[in-house]
Amino acid sequence: MADSVREPDFADVVAVDLASGVHRNPTGRPRGFSTAWFHRPEELHAEVAATGLHVEGPVAVEGIARLAPRPRHPPSGSTRARVLDLVRATESGPTLLGASGHLLVVGRTTR
């Protein structure tokens, strides 16, 4: 993203993205990313609920863990368990969902 900020049309693209909730790559540049839709957590819940499905989530895919430095080696044993406990404890907190790059909502049929 740091390189993108230097591009003259970057601020305009971001302004349109935020206003519309949809990102498009108007320049067609490979680094410009593809079409993407932005959702607020409550919008995702409502969108899935409107289909009649039972909603589970949203939950953070990366969560606040994406802000931590990457370890040289994957954690194991009790360290891994602590990391996963922390991720689970923060994956659905409404105030923390925005820290994740991606959200996941599960919709289940009611039987």
FIMAR-196102 format. One record per residue: residue number from 0; residue in one letter; x, y, z of N, C-alpha, C in turn. Coordinates in nm, 3 decimals, decimal comma. Atoms other than C-alpha are relative to their C-alpha. Example, Ala and Ser with C-alpha at 12.3 -4.5 7.8 and 13.67 -1.06 7.14 Angstrom:
// residues 2
pos  code  nx  ny  nz  cax  cay  caz  cx  cy  cz
0  A  0,089  -0,119  0,000  1,230  -0,450  0,780  0,090  0,120  0,000
1  S  -0,082  -0,119  -0,006  1,367  -0,106  0,714  -0,077  0,109  0,073
// end
This chain:
// residues 111
pos  code  nx  ny  nz  cax  cay  caz  cx  cy  cz
0  M  0,082  -0,118  0,000  0,000  0,000  0,000  0,087  0,125  0,000
1  A  -0,085  -0,119  -0,007  0,289  0,238  0,069  0,030  0,055  -0,139
2  D  -0,025  -0,046  0,136  0,368  0,251  -0,303  -0,124  0,063  -0,062
3  S  0,124  -0,051  0,056  0,003  0,308  -0,390  -0,028  0,143  0,043
4  V  0,025  -0,134  -0,052  -0,014  0,620  -0,173  0,068  0,106  -0,086
5  R  -0,074  -0,094  0,084  0,237  0,784  -0,406  -0,069  0,025  -0,135
6  E  0,066  -0,015  0,129  0,009  0,739  -0,708  -0,102  0,114  0,008
7  P  0,083  -0,121  -0,006  -0,182  1,058  -0,799  -0,149  -0,026  0,020
8  D  0,145  0,024  -0,011  -0,528  0,897  -0,818  -0,037  -0,084  0,122
9  F  0,026  0,089  -0,112  -0,495  0,688  -0,500  -0,107  0,056  0,094
10  A  0,096  -0,060  -0,093  -0,684  0,929  -0,272  -0,141  0,002  -0,058
11  D  0,132  -0,001  0,065  -0,968  0,958  -0,525  -0,062  -0,138  0,000
12  V  0,050  0,138  0,001  -0,999  0,580  -0,555  -0,048  -0,039  0,139
13  V  0,038  0,033  -0,138  -1,008  0,540  -0,175  -0,128  0,074  0,038
14  A  0,121  -0,077  -0,033  -1,271  0,816  -0,142  -0,123  -0,065  -0,062
15  V  0,113  0,068  0,066  -1,497  0,640  -0,395  -0,027  -0,134  0,068
16  D  0,015  0,129  -0,069  -1,434  0,303  -0,225  -0,079  0,017  0,129
17  L  0,065  -0,021  -0,129  -1,539  0,439  0,113  -0,143  0,049  -0,015
18  A  0,135  -0,053  0,020  -1,842  0,626  -0,019  -0,095  -0,106  -0,055
19  S  0,087  0,097  0,067  -1,974  0,337  -0,229  0,000  -0,137  0,066
20  G  -0,012  0,134  -0,057  -1,857  0,034  -0,032  0,050  -0,102  -0,100
21  V  -0,050  0,090  0,104  -1,718  -0,113  -0,354  0,133  0,054  -0,052
22  H  -0,128  -0,039  0,060  -1,358  -0,107  -0,473  0,004  -0,052  -0,142
23  R  -0,023  0,040  0,140  -1,295  -0,113  -0,845  0,139  0,047  -0,037
24  N  -0,133  -0,037  0,048  -0,966  -0,094  -1,027  -0,019  0,079  -0,128
25  P  0,031  -0,078  0,120  -1,039  0,193  -1,265  0,117  0,010  -0,097
26  T  -0,118  -0,014  0,086  -0,683  0,195  -1,399  0,035  -0,130  -0,070
27  G  -0,035  0,129  0,058  -0,662  -0,177  -1,476  0,142  -0,044  0,033
28  R  -0,137  0,037  -0,037  -0,315  -0,184  -1,321  -0,002  -0,128  0,084
29  P  -0,004  0,126  -0,075  -0,220  -0,527  -1,186  0,010  0,020  0,151
30  R  -0,012  -0,023  -0,144  -0,129  -0,380  -0,847  -0,125  0,067  0,058
31  G  0,118  -0,071  -0,044  -0,468  -0,211  -0,828  -0,106  -0,085  0,066
32  F  0,092  0,094  -0,063  -0,643  -0,517  -0,683  -0,124  -0,019  -0,089
33  S  0,118  0,031  0,079  -0,967  -0,661  -0,815  -0,122  0,070  0,060
34  T  0,123  -0,055  -0,056  -1,328  -0,566  -0,753  -0,024  -0,064  0,136
35  A  0,025  0,050  -0,135  -1,413  -0,600  -0,384  -0,111  0,082  0,064
36  W  0,109  -0,066  -0,072  -1,709  -0,517  -0,161  0,040  0,013  0,145
37  F  -0,029  -0,024  -0,141  -1,665  -0,363  0,180  -0,130  -0,012  0,078
38  H  0,117  0,015  -0,086  -1,906  -0,461  0,455  0,036  0,038  0,143
39  R  -0,012  -0,016  -0,144  -1,954  -0,349  0,809  -0,052  -0,131  0,059
40  P  0,044  0,127  -0,060  -2,001  -0,645  1,046  -0,152  -0,013  0,009
41  E  0,146  0,008  -0,014  -2,367  -0,558  1,110  -0,068  -0,015  -0,136
42  E  0,057  0,017  0,134  -2,432  -0,537  0,735  0,009  -0,145  -0,045
43  L  -0,014  0,141  0,037  -2,297  -0,888  0,682  -0,105  -0,084  0,070
44  H  0,099  0,075  -0,077  -2,519  -1,023  0,958  -0,138  0,017  -0,061
45  A  0,133  -0,028  0,056  -2,828  -0,853  0,814  -0,017  -0,060  -0,139
46  E  0,007  0,053  0,137  -2,748  -0,962  0,458  -0,027  -0,151  0,001
47  V  0,020  0,145  -0,008  -2,728  -1,329  0,556  -0,135  -0,031  0,065
48  A  0,128  0,022  -0,068  -3,027  -1,308  0,794  -0,117  0,022  -0,095
49  A  0,107  -0,029  0,095  -3,239  -1,163  0,511  -0,031  -0,119  -0,090
50  T  0,024  0,119  0,082  -3,203  -1,495  0,328  -0,078  -0,107  0,075
51  G  0,071  0,097  -0,081  -3,376  -1,676  0,614  0,091  -0,100  0,069
52  L  -0,095  0,090  -0,064  -3,061  -1,851  0,731  0,028  0,045  0,143
53  H  -0,045  -0,030  -0,136  -2,952  -1,872  1,095  0,145  0,048  -0,012
54  V  -0,131  -0,063  0,018  -2,648  -1,645  1,122  0,093  -0,034  0,116
55  E  -0,108  0,018  -0,098  -2,327  -1,740  1,300  0,113  0,093  -0,042
56  G  -0,107  -0,094  0,032  -2,077  -1,460  1,309  -0,057  0,139  -0,014
57  P  -0,128  0,021  0,065  -1,929  -1,252  1,182  0,113  -0,024  0,098
58  V  -0,124  0,018  -0,075  -1,590  -1,359  1,306  0,115  0,049  -0,087
59  A  -0,118  -0,048  0,070  -1,251  -1,222  1,216  0,079  -0,118  -0,056
60  V  -0,083  0,105  0,058  -1,044  -1,435  0,979  0,143  0,014  0,054
61  E  -0,135  -0,021  -0,052  -0,707  -1,284  1,071  -0,003  0,055  0,142
62  G  0,012  -0,061  -0,131  -0,821  -1,084  1,371  0,119  0,086  0,036
63  I  -0,111  -0,084  -0,045  -0,577  -0,889  1,581  0,133  -0,072  -0,013
64  A  -0,125  0,075  0,017  -0,321  -1,166  1,528  0,079  0,052  -0,119
65  R  -0,072  -0,049  0,118  -0,237  -1,007  1,194  0,090  0,119  0,034
66  L  -0,082  -0,114  -0,041  -0,087  -0,712  1,383  0,127  -0,043  0,073
67  A  -0,117  0,051  -0,073  0,161  -0,931  1,572  0,113  -0,033  -0,098
68  P  -0,111  0,039  0,087  0,509  -0,989  1,432  -0,005  -0,149  -0,029
69  R  -0,001  0,141  0,036  0,546  -1,316  1,248  0,115  -0,070  0,071
70  P  -0,108  0,073  -0,067  0,739  -1,571  1,452  0,091  -0,069  -0,103
71  R  -0,095  0,069  0,088  1,047  -1,727  1,299  -0,044  -0,145  -0,021
72  H  0,049  0,137  0,007  0,900  -2,070  1,377  -0,142  -0,002  0,056
73  P  0,137  0,007  -0,052  0,533  -2,160  1,427  0,001  -0,044  0,147
74  P  0,004  0,040  -0,140  0,443  -2,185  1,796  -0,048  -0,144  0,014
75  S  0,043  0,138  -0,025  0,395  -2,531  1,940  -0,036  -0,014  0,147
76  G  0,033  0,033  -0,138  0,262  -2,689  2,255  -0,085  0,105  0,069
77  S  0,081  -0,092  -0,081  0,137  -2,458  2,527  -0,001  0,142  -0,058
78  T  -0,002  -0,132  0,062  0,245  -2,145  2,338  -0,105  0,007  -0,110
79  R  0,101  0,006  0,107  0,030  -2,247  2,041  -0,140  0,006  0,059
80  A  0,131  0,002  -0,065  -0,262  -2,317  2,273  -0,036  0,139  0,052
81  R  0,026  -0,135  -0,050  -0,228  -1,971  2,434  -0,034  0,095  -0,114
82  V  0,027  -0,086  0,116  -0,214  -1,800  2,095  -0,141  -0,025  -0,052
83  L  0,134  0,032  0,051  -0,526  -1,983  1,976  -0,109  0,045  0,097
84  D  0,097  -0,049  -0,099  -0,708  -1,901  2,302  -0,021  0,150  -0,014
85  L  0,010  -0,145  0,017  -0,630  -1,531  2,252  -0,074  0,036  -0,129
86  V  0,069  -0,026  0,127  -0,745  -1,541  1,890  -0,149  -0,027  0,015
87  R  0,142  0,032  -0,020  -1,071  -1,713  1,987  -0,070  0,104  0,087
88  A  0,059  -0,098  -0,092  -1,130  -1,463  2,267  -0,027  0,134  -0,067
89  T  0,014  -0,131  0,065  -1,101  -1,169  2,027  -0,063  -0,007  -0,138
90  E  0,044  0,012  0,140  -1,239  -1,308  1,699  -0,139  0,056  -0,027
91  S  0,135  -0,047  0,027  -1,595  -1,190  1,748  -0,038  0,126  0,078
92  G  0,028  -0,125  -0,073  -1,566  -0,880  1,966  -0,033  0,111  -0,097
93  P  0,042  -0,101  0,097  -1,758  -0,607  1,783  0,099  0,114  -0,019
94  T  -0,094  -0,111  0,013  -1,497  -0,343  1,857  0,131  -0,041  -0,064
95  L  -0,127  0,048  0,057  -1,214  -0,562  1,723  -0,015  -0,054  -0,142
96  L  0,019  0,058  0,134  -1,370  -0,692  1,400  0,066  0,082  -0,109
97  G  -0,060  -0,086  0,101  -1,242  -0,394  1,206  0,151  -0,013  -0,010
98  A  -0,145  0,020  0,005  -0,883  -0,491  1,290  0,037  -0,114  -0,094
99  S  -0,026  0,113  0,089  -0,917  -0,797  1,068  -0,012  0,044  -0,145
100  G  0,009  -0,031  0,142  -0,857  -0,779  0,697  -0,121  -0,063  -0,067
101  H  0,112  0,073  0,059  -1,141  -1,022  0,631  -0,092  -0,050  0,111
102  L  0,100  0,053  -0,093  -1,462  -1,133  0,803  -0,066  -0,121  -0,062
103  L  0,068  0,120  0,045  -1,647  -1,462  0,781  -0,135  -0,008  0,070
104  V  0,133  0,023  -0,054  -2,018  -1,520  0,829  -0,046  -0,136  -0,049
105  V  0,056  0,130  0,037  -2,177  -1,864  0,834  -0,151  0,011  0,010
106  G  0,146  0,006  -0,002  -2,542  -1,906  0,744  -0,044  -0,145  -0,006
107  R  0,047  0,139  -0,006  -2,715  -2,231  0,839  -0,151  -0,004  -0,016
108  T  0,144  0,018  0,010  -3,056  -2,359  0,751  -0,054  -0,038  0,137
109  T  0,063  0,037  -0,127  -3,296  -2,396  1,041  -0,087  -0,121  -0,027
110  R  0,079  0,124  0,018  -3,436  -2,745  1,068  -0,067  -0,038  0,128
// end
